[in-house]
Amino acid sequence: MRIAIFGGSFDPPHLGHLAFARFALDALAPDRLVWLPAGRQWQKPDQVMAPAEHRAGMIRRLMAGEPRFVLDERELHRRGPSFTADTLREFAGEHPGAELMFLIGQDQYARLPTWYQVETVVALATLVVVPRGGEAVVTPPGLPEHRLRVLALPDLPLSSTAVRDAVARGEDICPMVGAEVASYIASHRLYEKKH
């Protein structure tokens, strides 16, 4: 069993996330790809995110129709801060002998030595790093020995910040998130500018 774990705040999830997840299915050939929305991120305690149920609802709409995609809400329901080490430990316990692959962007990879129990993270999962815009992936100093795969994805200039800004300006976000997620955001009035 090969399990790819795709973590992030997904606030909101957009077509760049979907393209990346599909690319990872092709490149890594996992039995399943788990979308893992983050709960309370300990490194960004002041970040205000859309409520957990809305981020999960948007991911469900975005990933619909691909049977190998699975939504895992465990971090959304965890009390206190969310640590990747704890989550990977749980996955390893639930799927003994499975190969775990943890998908992260180059920015997160650079910060990895500061993560809680990083030695557990690198012991339990192969790190699959996505370089940004053709940059070389450089292993950050202080990171314990680890298994690494680099997944060069075609450049997609999309970000959750850009989507939130477009909603606040009243612009059409369908080209960024797809019709299903756009209609979800509109019906729940997410990311609108507070007057």
C-alpha positions in Angstrom: 0.0 0.0 0.0 1.4 3.4 -1.0 -0.3 6.5 0.5 0.5 10.0 -0.6 -0.5 12.7 2.0 -1.2 16.2 0.7 -1.4 18.6 3.6 -2.2 22.3 3.6 -4.5 24.9 4.9 -6.6 24.8 1.7 -8.1 28.2 2.5 -9.6 27.9 -0.1 -8.5 24.9 -2.2 -8.0 25.9 -5.8 -7.4 24.4 -9.3 -3.6 24.6 -8.7 -4.0 22.2 -5.7 -6.1 19.9 -7.9 -3.6 19.9 -10.8 -0.8 19.2 -8.3 -2.8 16.3 -6.7 -3.6 14.8 -10.2 0.1 15.2 -11.2 1.1 13.4 -8.0 -1.3 10.5 -8.8 0.5 10.1 -12.2 4.0 10.6 -10.9 3.9 8.6 -7.7 1.2 6.0 -8.5 -0.1 5.8 -4.9 -3.0 3.6 -4.0 -4.7 6.7 -2.6 -3.9 10.4 -2.2 -5.1 11.8 1.1 -6.1 15.5 1.3 -5.2 16.6 4.8 -6.5 20.0 5.7 -4.5 21.5 8.6 -6.2 22.2 11.9 -4.7 24.9 14.1 -1.2 25.5 12.7 1.2 26.0 15.6 3.6 28.0 13.4 0.9 30.5 12.4 -1.2 30.8 15.6 -2.7 34.2 14.6 -3.8 33.1 11.2 -7.6 33.3 10.8 -8.8 30.6 8.5 -12.3 29.8 7.2 -14.0 27.4 9.6 -13.0 23.7 9.3 -16.3 22.5 8.0 -16.2 24.9 5.1 -12.6 24.1 4.1 -13.6 20.4 4.2 -16.7 21.1 2.2 -14.7 23.0 -0.5 -12.1 20.2 -0.8 -15.0 17.6 -1.2 -16.3 19.6 -4.2 -12.9 20.1 -5.7 -11.8 16.5 -5.5 -15.1 14.9 -6.5 -15.0 12.2 -9.3 -11.5 10.9 -8.5 -11.8 7.6 -6.6 -8.2 7.6 -5.4 -8.7 11.0 -3.6 -9.6 10.7 0.0 -10.4 13.6 2.5 -9.0 13.1 6.0 -10.4 15.5 8.6 -8.4 14.3 11.6 -6.4 17.5 12.0 -9.5 19.7 11.7 -11.0 17.9 14.8 -7.8 17.7 16.9 -7.8 19.8 20.0 -4.9 22.1 20.3 -2.2 22.6 17.7 -1.7 20.3 14.8 1.6 18.5 14.4 2.5 16.5 11.3 4.6 14.1 13.4 1.5 13.1 15.3 -0.5 12.6 12.2 2.1 10.5 10.4 2.4 8.4 13.6 -1.3 7.7 13.4 -1.2 6.9 9.7 1.7 4.5 10.3 -0.2 2.8 13.1 -3.4 2.5 10.9 -1.6 1.1 7.9 1.3 -1.1 9.1 3.9 -1.6 6.3 2.4 1.1 4.1 4.8 3.4 2.3 3.9 7.0 3.3 4.8 9.9 1.0 4.4 13.4 2.4 3.9 16.1 -0.2 5.2 19.6 0.6 6.2 22.7 -1.2 9.7 24.1 -1.4 8.9 26.8 1.2 7.8 24.3 3.8 10.8 22.1 3.0 13.1 25.0 3.8 11.4 25.4 7.2 11.3 21.7 8.0 14.2 21.8 10.5 12.0 24.0 12.8 9.1 21.5 12.8 8.0 19.7 15.9 9.7 16.2 16.1 11.1 16.6 12.5 13.1 13.3 13.1 9.7 11.5 13.4 8.4 13.1 10.2 11.5 12.1 8.1 11.6 8.6 9.6 8.0 7.8 8.8 7.6 9.3 5.3 9.4 9.9 2.1 9.4 13.7 1.5 8.0 14.7 -1.9 9.1 18.3 -2.5 7.7 20.5 -5.2 10.2 23.1 -6.4 9.0 26.6 -7.0 9.2 28.0 -10.6 12.2 25.9 -11.8 14.3 26.6 -8.7 16.7 23.9 -7.5 15.6 22.1 -4.3 18.3 22.7 -1.7 18.3 20.5 1.5 18.1 22.9 4.5 20.9 22.7 7.0 20.0 20.8 10.2 17.5 18.5 8.5 18.1 14.8 9.6 18.9 12.3 6.9 15.7 11.6 4.9 14.2 10.0 1.7 13.5 12.7 -0.9 11.7 12.8 -4.2 11.5 16.0 -6.2 8.3 16.4 -8.2 8.7 19.1 -10.8 5.2 20.4 -11.5 4.3 22.6 -14.5 4.2 26.2 -13.1 0.7 27.2 -12.0 0.6 30.8 -10.8 -2.4 30.3 -8.4 -2.6 30.9 -4.7 -5.2 30.8 -2.0 -4.3 34.4 -1.1 -5.0 35.5 -4.7 -8.4 33.7 -4.5 -9.3 35.4 -1.2 -8.3 38.8 -2.6 -10.4 38.3 -5.7 -13.4 37.4 -3.6 -12.9 40.5 -1.5 -12.8 42.6 -4.8 -16.0 40.9 -6.0 -14.3 39.2 -9.0 -15.3 36.0 -10.7 -13.2 33.2 -9.2 -14.5 30.3 -11.3 -11.3 30.2 -13.4 -9.3 29.8 -10.2 -11.3 27.3 -8.1 -13.9 25.8 -10.6 -17.7 26.3 -10.6 -18.5 24.0 -7.6 -16.1 25.7 -5.2 -16.9 29.2 -6.4 -20.6 28.5 -5.8 -19.8 27.1 -2.3 -17.8 30.2 -1.4 -20.6 32.5 -2.7 -23.4 30.6 -0.9 -21.5 30.6 2.5 -20.2 34.2 1.9 -16.7 33.2 2.6 -13.8 35.7 2.2 -16.1 38.6 1.6 -14.7 42.0 2.7 -16.2 42.9 6.1 -17.6 46.5 6.0 
